[in-house]
């Protein structure tokens, strides 16, 4: 039962962090990449999710008690909820995940420069 709870929630946390434009090889690196964009309590809970997920996957004798599993689930749901709120706030401002206004402006400039190069003035 532990894998069925831990892995999907950890995967969802990782996916949401990536949708918000953070980079890294796993949740710990994604949280570091997010820096001050994440509330300290959210970052701490996300690191707890990552640590438990990593121990479950990599340590042969790691096991979670029922209370530990409930604590993990509460932490994961807290993080997922906070990240979903961040994503919703970003959508409400009209910016797609991972596409902040600076990236959009740079991309638009590159497209225009490419078109001018191809088709001349």
Protein Blocks (a to p, Z undefined) as FASTA:
>chain_A
ZZmmmmmmmmmmmmmmmmnopacjbfklmmmmnmmmpcfklmmmmmmmmmmmmmmmmmmk
bccdfklmmmmmmmmmmmmmmmmmmmmmmmmnopaehiafklmmmmmmmmmmmmmmmnoZ
Z
